[in-house]
Amino acid sequence: MRHPIKLISRRAKVGKSGLAPISLQYCFSAEKRVVLSTGVSIPPQYWNRKTNRISKDLPPEYGNLQELETNLTKQLRKAEDMVSYALKERNACPLKFLKENFHLDSSRWGFGQMSDVENSLDVFRHIDDYAKSKKSSVKPCTINVINAMKAHLKLFEEHRKELISFDSFDARFYEEFVSFLTYEIPQVRRKELIRGLKANTVGKTIKHLKSFLRDRIRKKIIPFMDLSFFKVMDEEVDAVYLSWRELSVVYHLDLSNQPQLEKYRDLFVLGCLTGFRFSDYTDIKPEEVRDGMLYVTQTKTVSSVIVPLRKDAKHILIDKYNMQMPQVSNVNFNEYIKQVVKLAGIDELVKITHKKGNRIEEEIKPKYAWVTSHTCRRSFCTNEFLDGTPTNLIMAISGHKTEKAFRRYIKADQVQKAHMIKKIWDNRPGL
């Protein structure tokens, strides 16, 4: 629990030097409070009353801004720890305890020393520390997203030509950062330079930045800041799926002239028949098959699912590969599966729309060009939904936790949905 402790500038105490002391104020109640000296003094006009922090434009003759901020943050954390200690461990009056002990050596009260990272207020060092602390509780793909968030911040810092500190994260920063991610950031992994990210990718960056800042606040490394304006945007994405008919064409495709593509085709079909994520259907182990069922712990959610093995899935997994599915990278898979689907003649033009800021952008490509490893999961969910499989049973296999998340995978167009309604209505009695 956070305590009512804050930094204040005591303007009434301005001396002949024109400097106002910065103090710590702890309010035990409306009538009872204590004010503690921090030993820091600056001209009162360089104190930001909204944030209760030193303004960024403090002239260097009054001290190094980062060093002053580090000093004040350490003292703020110390005061909060001492109040907690007095209330929980000593059952003592926190006002008296602070007054008598704040300026003594805090080690006698059992407060641990801060690490080198905590002593530094370098944002990027803290992101590395945050990622390191998460490694034991999240999957590598999440660490990759955290590192991508850090890379986006670095690019924004270079673009803005202004160092990013913990004081940077205000409403203006959020608006400028989102604009940069949406329109300016270069996608350096493309052969041609493309600027700007899609709404869901921007949202993912903001989500992990917000989680990082909350972690630093919770650990009392930085003071509390209002992050309510850090909105995590997302959008419904139009994406393709392969129908059972199209999947059958891919499954029976003769690849004798291009045998190197066969493993990618087989992995793709297996993914479409199980509804697994790429990391799961490429890493099925022999001990996970029992009595014609797959018992798999999903990599991303660490949840267990049981999936009946269809005849065709059993043929691929057991008869053809003897439970030793080929190991391929996601990048190579996404490249070669497009070639497979193209050879299957699935080349109708498909238009995909997505948001870019307040604009709607359209992209038209042959259907095979839209196919990726994630098409498997989408195809499974959509085909089962169209066949009338109850949603809760599909979710039991796909591992979706909420129906809202599951519905994002259903890519049945309006005509197909109309046919589904017609099939239901035809089986009902008339008037």
ChimeraX attribute file (.defattr): number of C-alpha atoms within 10 A of each C-alpha:
attribute: neighborCount
match mode: 1-to-1
recipient: residues
	/A:1	6
	/A:2	13
	/A:3	13
	/A:4	13
	/A:5	20
	/A:6	18
	/A:7	24
	/A:8	18
	/A:9	27
	/A:10	15
	/A:11	17
	/A:12	9
	/A:13	13
	/A:14	16
	/A:15	11
	/A:16	7
	/A:17	9
	/A:18	12
	/A:19	20
	/A:20	23
	/A:21	20
	/A:22	27
	/A:23	22
	/A:24	19
	/A:25	19
	/A:26	22
	/A:27	16
	/A:28	16
	/A:29	8
	/A:30	6
	/A:31	6
	/A:32	9
	/A:33	14
	/A:34	16
	/A:35	18
	/A:36	17
	/A:37	15
	/A:38	16
	/A:39	10
	/A:40	17
	/A:41	20
	/A:42	21
	/A:43	20
	/A:44	20
	/A:45	14
	/A:46	17
	/A:47	21
	/A:48	14
	/A:49	14
	/A:50	6
	/A:51	15
	/A:52	14
	/A:53	20
	/A:54	24
	/A:55	15
	/A:56	14
	/A:57	9
	/A:58	16
	/A:59	13
	/A:60	8
	/A:61	6
	/A:62	13
	/A:63	13
	/A:64	11
	/A:65	16
	/A:66	15
	/A:67	13
	/A:68	15
	/A:69	19
	/A:70	18
	/A:71	16
	/A:72	23
	/A:73	21
	/A:74	18
	/A:75	20
	/A:76	23
	/A:77	16
	/A:78	17
	/A:79	24
	/A:80	20
	/A:81	19
	/A:82	23
	/A:83	25
	/A:84	17
	/A:85	18
	/A:86	19
	/A:87	14
	/A:88	10
	/A:89	10
	/A:90	12
	/A:91	10
	/A:92	13
	/A:93	12
	/A:94	22
	/A:95	18
	/A:96	13
	/A:97	16
	/A:98	21
	/A:99	12
	/A:100	10
	/A:101	14
	/A:102	16
	/A:103	12
	/A:104	10
	/A:105	9
	/A:106	16
	/A:107	9
	/A:108	9
	/A:109	13
	/A:110	10
	/A:111	13
	/A:112	9
	/A:113	10
	/A:114	11
	/A:115	8
	/A:116	9
	/A:117	15
	/A:118	20
	/A:119	15
	/A:120	17
	/A:121	20
	/A:122	16
	/A:123	18
	/A:124	16
	/A:125	15
	/A:126	18
	/A:127	20
	/A:128	16
	/A:129	13
	/A:130	18
	/A:131	19
	/A:132	11
	/A:133	11
	/A:134	15
	/A:135	12
	/A:136	9
	/A:137	8
	/A:138	15
	/A:139	14
	/A:140	14
	/A:141	11
	/A:142	16
	/A:143	17
	/A:144	12
	/A:145	16
	/A:146	24
	/A:147	18
	/A:148	15
	/A:149	20
	/A:150	20
	/A:151	14
	/A:152	18
	/A:153	19
	/A:154	15
	/A:155	16
	/A:156	21
	/A:157	15
	/A:158	11
	/A:159	12
	/A:160	13
	/A:161	9
	/A:162	10
	/A:163	12
	/A:164	18
	/A:165	14
	/A:166	15
	/A:167	18
	/A:168	13
	/A:169	18
	/A:170	15
	/A:171	14
	/A:172	10
	/A:173	14
	/A:174	17
	/A:175	13
	/A:176	13
	/A:177	21
	/A:178	23
	/A:179	17
	/A:180	21
	/A:181	26
	/A:182	20
	/A:183	15
	/A:184	17
	/A:185	18
	/A:186	17
	/A:187	13
	/A:188	10
	/A:189	8
	/A:190	8
	/A:191	7
	/A:192	9
	/A:193	9
	/A:194	14
	/A:195	14
	/A:196	19
	/A:197	22
	/A:198	17
	/A:199	22
	/A:200	17
	/A:201	17
	/A:202	23
	/A:203	20
	/A:204	18
	/A:205	24
	/A:206	21
	/A:207	17
	/A:208	19
	/A:209	19
	/A:210	17
	/A:211	14
	/A:212	17
	/A:213	22
	/A:214	17
	/A:215	14
	/A:216	18
	/A:217	15
	/A:218	14
	/A:219	12
	/A:220	19
	/A:221	22
	/A:222	23
	/A:223	23
	/A:224	15
	/A:225	14
	/A:226	11
	/A:227	15
	/A:228	8
	/A:229	11
	/A:230	19
	/A:231	14
	/A:232	15
	/A:233	15
	/A:234	14
	/A:235	12
	/A:236	13
	/A:237	16
	/A:238	15
	/A:239	20
	/A:240	24
	/A:241	27
	/A:242	23
	/A:243	16
	/A:244	15
	/A:245	9
	/A:246	14
	/A:247	21
	/A:248	13
	/A:249	16
	/A:250	23
	/A:251	18
	/A:252	10
	/A:253	15
	/A:254	13
	/A:255	15
	/A:256	9
	/A:257	7
	/A:258	9
	/A:259	10
	/A:260	11
	/A:261	16
	/A:262	18
	/A:263	19
	/A:264	24
	/A:265	23
	/A:266	21
	/A:267	25
	/A:268	27
	/A:269	21
	/A:270	25
	/A:271	25
	/A:272	28
	/A:273	27
	/A:274	22
	/A:275	25
	/A:276	25
	/A:277	21
	/A:278	21
	/A:279	14
	/A:280	17
	/A:281	23
	/A:282	20
	/A:283	16
	/A:284	18
	/A:285	15
	/A:286	13
	/A:287	10
	/A:288	13
	/A:289	20
	/A:290	12
	/A:291	7
	/A:292	12
	/A:293	14
	/A:294	19
	/A:295	17
	/A:296	22
	/A:297	16
	/A:298	17
	/A:299	18
	/A:300	15
	/A:301	12
	/A:302	12
	/A:303	12
	/A:304	13
	/A:305	16
	/A:306	17
	/A:307	18
	/A:308	17
	/A:309	19
	/A:310	13
	/A:311	11
	/A:312	14
	/A:313	19
	/A:314	20
	/A:315	14
	/A:316	18
	/A:317	22
	/A:318	15
	/A:319	11
	/A:320	12
	/A:321	14
	/A:322	12
	/A:323	18
	/A:324	14
	/A:325	20
	/A:326	13
	/A:327	12
	/A:328	13
	/A:329	11
	/A:330	13
	/A:331	10
	/A:332	10
	/A:333	20
	/A:334	19
	/A:335	15
	/A:336	18
	/A:337	24
	/A:338	21
	/A:339	16
	/A:340	23
	/A:341	23
	/A:342	17
	/A:343	16
	/A:344	20
	/A:345	13
	/A:346	19
	/A:347	14
	/A:348	10
	/A:349	12
	/A:350	16
	/A:351	15
	/A:352	15
	/A:353	14
	/A:354	17
	/A:355	18
	/A:356	17
	/A:357	16
	/A:358	7
	/A:359	8
	/A:360	9
	/A:361	11
	/A:362	10
	/A:363	9
	/A:364	12
	/A:365	13
	/A:366	14
	/A:367	21
	/A:368	23
	/A:369	20
	/A:370	18
	/A:371	22
	/A:372	21
	/A:373	22
	/A:374	20
	/A:375	22
	/A:376	27
	/A:377	21
	/A:378	25
	/A:379	25
	/A:380	26
	/A:381	27
	/A:382	22
	/A:383	20
	/A:384	18
	/A:385	20
	/A:386	17
	/A:387	9
	/A:388	10
	/A:389	13
	/A:390	11
	/A:391	14
	/A:392	14
	/A:393	12
	/A:394	18
	/A:395	18
	/A:396	14
	/A:397	19
	/A:398	22
	/A:399	22
	/A:400	17
	/A:401	13
	/A:402	10
	/A:403	11
	/A:404	9
	/A:405	11
	/A:406	19
	/A:407	15
	/A:408	16
	/A:409	23
	/A:410	21
	/A:411	22
	/A:412	17
	/A:413	8
	/A:414	9
	/A:415	9
	/A:416	12
	/A:417	14
	/A:418	12
	/A:419	12
	/A:420	16
	/A:421	11
	/A:422	11
	/A:423	11
	/A:424	11
	/A:425	11
	/A:426	10
	/A:427	8
	/A:428	8
	/A:429	6
	/A:430	6
	/A:431	3
